[in-house]
Amino acid sequence: MAVRKPAAKPRVKKCSECKGKGEITETVRVGARKGRATANQQTALCTKCWGTGEALQD
């Protein structure tokens, strides 16, 4: 009897926005009205893939 090989996992495309990381960097904005951009950055959840890093099926 032959040994069975495990089925290959389907390849999932990476998200184009975050490049498969699930996080993006956003510029920190300060001020009530105009929101002046500062030199600082913070990480944010990718809104295109919701942090999974995988491209969503259309």
C-alpha positions as CSV (number, residue, x, y, z in Angstrom):
1,M,0.0,0.0,0.0
2,A,1.3,3.4,-1.0
3,V,1.8,6.3,1.5
4,R,-0.6,9.2,0.9
5,K,0.8,12.6,0.5
6,P,-1.0,15.5,2.2
7,A,-3.1,17.7,-0.1
8,A,-1.3,20.9,-1.2
9,K,-2.7,24.0,0.4
10,P,-4.2,26.5,-2.0
11,R,-2.0,29.6,-2.5
12,V,-3.6,32.8,-1.4
13,K,-2.8,36.1,-3.0
14,K,-1.3,38.8,-0.8
15,C,-3.1,42.0,-0.2
16,S,-1.9,44.7,-2.6
17,E,-2.4,47.5,0.0
18,C,-0.3,46.1,2.9
19,K,1.8,43.5,0.9
20,G,0.6,40.6,3.1
21,K,1.6,42.2,6.4
22,G,-1.9,43.1,7.6
23,E,-0.7,46.5,8.9
24,I,-0.1,49.8,7.2
25,T,1.6,53.0,8.4
26,E,-0.4,56.2,8.8
27,T,0.9,59.7,9.3
28,V,-0.1,61.2,12.6
29,R,-2.2,64.4,12.3
30,V,-2.5,67.1,14.9
31,G,-5.1,69.8,15.2
32,A,-8.9,70.1,15.3
33,R,-9.7,71.5,11.9
34,K,-7.0,71.1,9.3
35,G,-5.1,68.2,10.9
36,R,-1.5,69.3,10.4
37,A,0.7,66.3,9.5
38,T,3.7,65.6,11.8
39,A,6.8,63.6,11.1
40,N,5.6,60.7,13.3
41,Q,3.9,57.6,12.0
42,Q,1.7,54.9,13.6
43,T,0.7,51.4,12.5
44,A,-2.9,50.8,11.6
45,L,-5.0,47.8,10.6
46,C,-5.2,47.4,6.8
47,T,-8.8,48.2,5.9
48,K,-8.7,46.4,2.6
49,C,-7.9,42.9,4.1
50,W,-8.9,43.6,7.7
51,G,-5.5,42.5,9.0
52,T,-5.4,39.0,7.5
53,G,-2.8,39.9,4.8
54,E,-4.8,37.9,2.2
55,A,-6.5,39.5,-0.8
56,L,-10.2,39.3,-0.5
57,Q,-12.2,37.4,-3.2
58,D,-14.3,39.6,-5.4
